[in-house]
Amino acid sequence: MSAKKGRGALVLAGLAWGTALGVALGSLVISPALQEVRGTGQGAQQAETANPRAEEAEAQAEEANALLAEESGAILADSLKGSAVIVLRAPGAAADDAARIRELLDAAGADNAGEVTLTEKFLAQGSADQLGSIIANTLPAGAQLSVDARSPSRHAGQSLAAALFSDGAGSARATPEDREFVLSTLAEAGFLEYTGADLAAANAAVIVGAPDGEDSFADGALADFAAGLDAESAPVVLALPGAGNDGVAGALASRGETGVVVQDVAETEAGAIQTVRSVRRVIDEAGAQ
């Protein structure tokens, strides 16, 4: 009888957290659009009349996020125990956002596989050829590059999947020497920053942030990079800031890339928690293939 009650309590708790996350994320997706139409005078009055529950929605989002911040440890407890996760920071990603996701990964019991920061040069159109040349000449032993999808950013994703991730048996795909060669060459050329001693073979990656401004090439380059990781069985979650920041997500959709999980409003507590929950899902899906 007690076992049944325990399972029932877990189910109810899961439903409650799911509801809280849904409320928070739903309100946060709506709120930016409402704030854009707010202003002064008649336009503001019309906006408030057209959206009479705008303040209520925002209040619900704040309350849900406050609750989730207090209980994030209980929500995520040990859900990633035994899995190593690396954080890849896109140019423009807020340090606080990346740090919070790392904290939640720790709360979920994930092993820290380190952090790599991509620079603006990594996603720039003017340096794409140089990136492609470096990738082709530093490829880890056994790694292969796609001959059909030849984007330098996609090839970079395939190379870093080989350099940074573990294989199906839990061993590093690349030797420490190969990994260091790939990363140090890219770092010396100004494409990324990393701390070698902190890096370990990862089971999954979270890409935090998106290119600043409206740069369709950079959006496409980050989408290609994420797709390159995914193509090499390197599970990845793309944590985007702000509702409506769909440049990278749109690029993935236009390319028909469905394997990369995208989480919006990742700078909020609800979005960050959902990001970590998604990491568990992509690891499980990769293991089932």
N, C-alpha and C positions, 0 to 999 in steps of 0.2 A: 504493500500500500504506500509506504514512504517513498519507494522508488518511483511509483507512478506520479506521486505528488511532486517529486523533485523534477521529473521530466516536464510535468505540466508547468511548473514555475519557470523553467528555462524557456519553454515555448512562449509563455506569456511575456517574459522579459524580452525575448527576441522581437516579438510583435510590438512591444512598447517602444523599444529602441528604433525599430524600423519606422514606426509612426513618427517619432521625434525627428529622425533624419529626413523623412519625407516632408514634414511640415517645414523644417528649416530650409531645406534645399528648394522646395517649391516656392516659398516666400522670397528667398534670395534671388531666384531666377526672375521673379516678377518685379521686385523692388527697383533694380536699376532702370528698367524701362519707365516705371512710374516717376522716378526722380528726374528723368530727362525732360518729361513734359511739365514738371513743376516749375514755377517761376513766381512772377508777381502779377497782380491785376487780374483781368478777366480770364486770361489763360490759366492761371493757377486755380481760380474758382471752378472753371470748367473741368480741369483735371481732377479736382477733389470731388466734384459732383459725379463725374464719370467713373471714378474709382472710390466709392464711399468707404471701402474697407481697406484702403491702402495703409493707413496708420496701424490698423489692427494686424494686417499681414506682417508689417515690419516688426511690430511688437512681438508677435508669435515667433518670428525668426530669431529675434534677440533672446527671447526666453529659452527657445529650444537649443540655441547654441550655448547659452550659459549652462544649461543642464548637461549637455553633451560634454562640455569642457570639464565639468566636475566628475563625470562618470566615464570618461574615455577609457580609463584603465580597465574598468569592469566590462565595457563593451568589447574591447579588443583582446582581453586577457589571454596570452599564450596562443593566439590564433596563428601566429607565424613562427612559433617555436621550432627550431631546427632548420629554418630557412634563412639564407643570407641575402640581404637586399642592398643594392647600391643606389645612391641618389645621384642623378645627373642633372645639374642645374643649367637651364637654358639661359642665354643672354637676357639680362633684364629681370631675372627671377629674384624676388625679394629674399634677402638672407633669412628674415624671420619666417617666411613661408616654408623654405627648405628646412630650417631648423625645427619647426613645429612638426612637419611630416616625419623627420628623423626621430623626434621624441615619441611620436605615436607608433612608429615602427618598433622602437625600443620597448614601448609599453605592450606591444603585441608579441614580444619575445623574439623578434627577428635578430639575427646576427648582423652586425654592422660591417658591410662589405666596402665601406668607404664612400667617398664623394668625388665626382669629377665635374668641373665647371667648364662648359663650352663657352668660347668667346664669340663676339660678334663676327669675327673673321670666319669662324666655322660655318656660319650660315650665309655669308656674303657672296653675291654673284661674282664679284671681281676676283675672289680667291678660290673659286670652285675648282678650276683646273689644277691649281697647286695642291689642293686637298686631295684630289683624285690621284695625282702623281705620288704623293707621299703614301697614301693608302696602298697603292699597287706595289710600292717598293718596300713596305714594312709588314706585309701580310704574314701573320703567324703560321707556323707549319701546319699543314692540313686544312687551312681555311681556304674557301673559294669565294669568288665574287660572281655575282649574277652577270650573265652575258646578254640578258634581255632587258633588264632594268639597269641602266648604266649611270644613273645619277651619282655623282661623287659622294653625296650625303648618304645615299642608300648603301653604297660600298663601305662608307665609314661605319655605318651601323653593323654591317656584316663583319667587318674587321674587329670592331670593339666587342661584338658578341663572342668572337673567338678568343679575344684577349682577356676579357673580364669575367666570363661566365663559366659555370661548372657544366660538366657533361651529365648525361642521364644517370651515371653511377655515383655522382657527387664529387668527382675529381675535377680539378682545373683543366680546362680545355687547352690552355697554352702553358708553356713553361714560364717560370718567373722571368727568365731572360728575354723571351719573346714579348711578354707583356710589357716589360720595362722598355724594350726597344720601340714598340709601337707608341706608347704613351709619351716617352721622352722626346721622340722625334716630333710628334704633333705639338708638344708643349714648347719645344725650342722654336718651332715655326709660328707660334702664336695662336694655335687653334684651340688649345684647352689648357686648363690648370689642374693639377692633382697633387696629392701627397702619396708617394709610392708606398710608404710603410703601412698606410691605413687600408690599402686595397686587398681584398680577398676574392676568391671565386664566388660569384653571385648566382643565386637562383632566380632572381628577378630584379628589375630596375624600375625606379620611378623617375620620370623626366618631369622636373618642376619648372613651370613658367613657359613663356612664349615670347617670340620676338617683340620688341617695342615698336609701336607705331604700325602703320599699314604698309608692310613690305611683303608683297605676295611671293617674292622669290624666297625670302627667309622663312615664311610660313611653309612653303612647299619643301624647303630643305629640311626643316625640322620634322615634317611629316615623313619625308623619305628616310631620314635617319631612324626614326622610331620604327618604320616599316622594315628597315634593314635588320634591326635587332630582332623583330618578331619573326622575320623570314628564316632566321637561323635558330629558331626554338629558344630565343632569349625573351621570356615573358616580360612585357613592359606595360606600365600604366602611365598615361600622359595626363599630368595634373595641371590644368589650365586655370589661370586666374580670371575671375569675373564672369558673370553670365553674359552671353552674347559674344564672347571672344572666340569666334568660330573660324578664324583664318586657318589655323592648323587643322582643326577638325574638318573644315570644308575641303582642305587639300587632301586629307586622307580619304574622304568620301569620293572626291572626284577621281582618285586613283584606284578606287575599288578596294582599298585596304580595310579589312574588317577585323583583323586580329588585334589591333592596338586598342586597348580600352581607354576611353577619354573620360576624365572627370572634371566637370566645370566647377566654378567657385571654390577651387581647392584652397584658397586663402582663408576660408571660413572654417570653423570647427567641424561643421557637418560635412563639408567637402573634403577636409583632410581625413576625417574618419572613414568616409566612403572610399577615399583613395587607398587607404591601408586595407580595407575590406576587399577592394578590388584586386590588390596584390595577392591575397590568399586565393581568390578565384582564378586568376591567370596562372598561378603555379599549379593549381589542381587541374586545370584544363590542359596544361602542357604535359602533366604527368599521365593524363588519360589518353593522350594521342599515341 
